[in-house]
Amino acid sequence: MEFGEVVRRRRMVRNYTETPVDPVAVTRILDIARRGPSAGFSQGQAFVVVTEPDRRHRIAGLADEPGHVARGLEPWLSTAPVHVVVCTSAAAYLDRYAEPDKRHAADAEDWPVPYWWIDAGAALTLILLAAVDEGLAAGFLGSHAVPGLAEFLGLPPEMIPIGVVTLGYAAADRPSGSLRRGRRPTGEIVRYERW
C-alpha cells in the first residue's frame, strides 16, 4: 500500500471482531514503531503488549468500560485482541543529555516541550500507521483514562505510560461525533515564511 493511502485510511476504531491478530504482524508493527525519531538517540520508548483475555478485561475495567457500555456504546478495550501500551522514560533523555557529547545542548529539564513526549507521540503514530499497512484497525486511549495502568503492568518507576493502542480487525462501529467538524482545509493551517 502506498504511504498516502495508509494515512488516508487511518482512523480510530473502537470496536473489533473476535479474529485473532498474528503475533508476527504485531512484531512488525513494533519494529516500525521503534524506528521513530529519538532526540539524542535516547531511545526512551518501550511497549507492553497485552493479549491475554483476562488481562485485557482488567485494563478495560481500569478504564471503566462498563460505564462506557452503560452509555450505549460497544465494549472496546475488552474486545480488542491486542493492547499495546506505549511508554516513555524522561530519565532516558535526562541521562542522555547529561553525557559529554550532549552537554552543549539546552538543559533537558528546561525544554519547553520535552522530547520524551514528542518521541512517544511519533512512536504512537507509527503504530497507528503500521497497523493500517498490516490490514489492521487501531484505536488509542490516553493513560489519563486508565488509572492504575502502570501499577497493573508492573512498569518500572521511570516508565510512564502514555496510553493504550488497541489492535485488531474492525467491526461495525459508530463514527465519533467529533467527525462532524471535518478536517480543516490545508489553507487554514499552513503558512509560508511567517504567520
C-alpha positions as CSV (number, residue, x, y, z in Angstrom):
1,M,0.0,0.0,0.0
2,E,1.3,3.5,-0.8
3,F,2.1,5.7,2.2
4,G,-0.6,8.3,1.2
5,E,-3.2,5.6,1.1
6,V,-2.1,4.3,4.6
7,V,-2.5,7.8,6.0
8,R,-5.9,8.4,4.4
9,R,-7.2,5.0,5.7
10,R,-6.1,5.6,9.3
11,R,-8.9,6.2,11.7
12,M,-9.6,5.5,15.4
13,V,-11.5,2.2,15.7
14,R,-13.3,1.3,18.9
15,N,-15.0,-2.0,18.0
16,Y,-13.3,-5.2,16.9
17,T,-14.2,-8.6,15.6
18,E,-13.0,-11.7,17.6
19,T,-10.5,-12.6,14.8
20,P,-7.1,-13.1,16.4
21,V,-4.1,-11.0,15.3
22,D,-1.0,-12.7,14.0
23,P,1.8,-12.1,16.6
24,V,4.2,-11.7,13.7
25,A,2.2,-8.7,12.5
26,V,2.4,-7.2,16.0
27,T,6.2,-7.7,15.9
28,R,6.5,-6.0,12.5
29,I,4.3,-3.1,13.8
30,L,6.5,-2.6,16.9
31,D,9.7,-2.9,14.8
32,I,8.5,0.1,12.8
33,A,7.5,2.0,16.0
34,R,11.0,1.6,17.5
35,R,12.4,3.3,14.4
36,G,10.7,6.6,15.1
37,P,12.6,9.9,15.9
38,S,14.6,9.8,19.1
39,A,16.2,13.0,20.4
40,G,19.9,12.4,21.0
41,F,19.1,8.8,20.1
42,S,17.9,8.4,23.7
43,Q,15.5,5.7,22.7
44,G,13.3,6.2,25.7
45,Q,10.2,4.4,24.4
46,A,9.1,1.0,25.3
47,F,6.0,-1.1,24.6
48,V,4.0,-3.6,26.7
49,V,1.9,-6.0,24.5
50,V,-1.1,-7.4,26.3
51,T,-3.0,-10.2,24.5
52,E,-4.2,-12.4,27.4
53,P,-8.0,-12.0,27.6
54,D,-8.2,-11.7,31.4
55,R,-5.5,-9.0,31.4
56,R,-7.3,-7.1,28.6
57,H,-10.5,-7.3,30.6
58,R,-8.7,-5.9,33.7
59,I,-7.4,-3.0,31.6
60,A,-11.0,-2.4,30.3
61,G,-12.1,-2.4,33.9
62,L,-9.5,0.2,34.9
63,A,-10.8,2.4,32.1
64,D,-14.4,1.9,33.3
65,E,-15.6,0.1,30.2
66,P,-18.8,-0.8,32.0
67,G,-19.6,2.9,32.2
68,H,-18.8,3.2,28.5
69,V,-21.2,0.4,27.7
70,A,-23.9,1.8,30.0
71,R,-23.9,4.9,27.8
72,G,-25.0,2.8,24.9
73,L,-21.6,2.3,23.3
74,E,-20.0,-1.0,22.3
75,P,-17.3,-2.6,24.5
76,W,-13.9,-1.5,23.2
77,L,-10.9,-2.4,25.2
78,S,-12.1,-5.9,26.2
79,T,-12.9,-6.8,22.6
80,A,-9.6,-5.7,21.1
81,P,-7.4,-8.8,20.7
82,V,-4.2,-6.8,21.2
83,H,-3.3,-3.9,23.5
84,V,0.0,-2.1,23.0
85,V,0.8,0.2,25.9
86,V,3.1,2.9,24.7
87,C,5.6,4.1,27.4
88,T,8.3,6.7,27.6
89,S,11.1,7.5,30.0
90,A,12.1,11.0,30.9
91,A,15.1,9.6,32.7
92,A,16.5,8.1,29.4
93,Y,16.5,11.6,27.9
94,L,17.8,13.4,31.0
95,D,20.6,10.8,31.3
96,R,21.5,11.0,27.6
97,Y,21.6,14.8,27.6
98,A,23.9,14.8,30.6
99,E,26.5,12.9,28.6
100,P,29.6,14.8,27.4
101,D,28.6,14.9,23.7
102,K,25.2,16.5,24.6
103,R,26.2,18.9,27.4
104,H,26.3,21.8,25.0
105,A,22.5,21.3,24.3
106,A,19.9,23.1,26.4
107,D,19.2,21.5,29.7
108,A,16.6,18.8,29.0
109,E,14.7,19.7,32.1
110,D,14.1,23.2,30.6
111,W,12.9,22.1,27.2
112,P,9.5,23.8,26.5
113,V,8.2,20.6,25.1
114,P,10.1,17.6,26.4
115,Y,11.3,15.3,23.6
116,W,10.3,12.2,25.5
117,W,6.7,13.3,24.8
118,I,7.4,14.2,21.2
119,D,9.2,10.9,20.5
120,A,6.4,8.9,22.3
121,G,3.8,10.6,20.1
122,A,5.9,9.8,17.0
123,A,6.1,6.1,18.1
124,L,2.3,6.1,18.7
125,T,1.7,7.5,15.2
126,L,3.9,4.9,13.6
127,I,2.0,2.1,15.4
128,L,-1.3,3.5,14.1
129,L,0.0,3.8,10.5
130,A,1.8,0.4,10.6
131,A,-1.4,-1.2,11.7
132,V,-3.2,0.1,8.6
133,D,-0.3,-1.2,6.5
134,E,-0.8,-4.6,8.1
135,G,-4.6,-4.6,7.2
136,L,-5.5,-4.0,10.9
137,A,-7.5,-1.4,12.7
138,A,-6.3,0.6,15.7
139,G,-7.6,3.0,18.3
140,F,-6.0,4.9,21.1
141,L,-7.0,5.7,24.7
142,G,-4.8,8.1,26.7
143,S,-3.4,6.8,30.0
144,H,-5.3,9.5,31.9
145,A,-8.4,7.4,31.3
146,V,-6.8,4.2,32.7
147,P,-5.9,5.0,36.3
148,G,-3.6,2.3,37.8
149,L,-2.3,1.1,34.5
150,A,1.4,1.5,35.4
151,E,0.9,-0.4,38.6
152,F,-1.2,-3.2,36.9
153,L,1.5,-3.7,34.3
154,G,4.3,-3.5,36.9
155,L,6.1,-0.7,35.0
156,P,9.4,0.4,36.5
157,P,9.1,3.9,38.1
158,E,10.9,5.6,35.3
159,M,8.5,4.3,32.6
160,I,5.4,6.5,32.0
161,P,2.5,5.0,30.0
162,I,1.1,7.5,27.5
163,G,-1.8,5.2,26.6
164,V,-3.2,2.1,25.1
165,V,-3.3,1.3,21.4
166,T,-5.9,-1.3,20.5
167,L,-5.2,-3.5,17.5
168,G,-7.5,-5.9,15.7
169,Y,-9.9,-6.3,12.8
170,A,-12.6,-3.6,12.7
171,A,-16.2,-4.5,13.4
172,A,-19.0,-2.1,12.6
173,D,-18.8,0.9,14.9
174,R,-20.3,4.4,15.3
175,P,-18.3,7.2,13.9
176,S,-17.2,9.7,16.5
177,G,-19.4,12.7,16.9
178,S,-16.2,14.8,16.6
179,L,-16.0,13.9,12.9
180,R,-18.9,16.2,12.2
181,R,-16.4,19.0,12.5
182,G,-14.5,17.7,9.5
183,R,-10.8,18.3,8.8
184,R,-9.7,21.9,8.5
185,P,-8.6,22.8,4.9
186,T,-4.8,22.9,4.3
187,G,-5.1,26.6,3.5
188,E,-6.3,27.3,7.1
189,I,-3.4,25.5,8.8
190,V,-0.4,26.1,6.6
191,R,1.5,29.4,6.5
192,Y,4.7,30.1,4.5
193,E,7.6,32.2,5.7
194,R,5.6,33.8,8.6
195,W,2.2,33.8,10.1
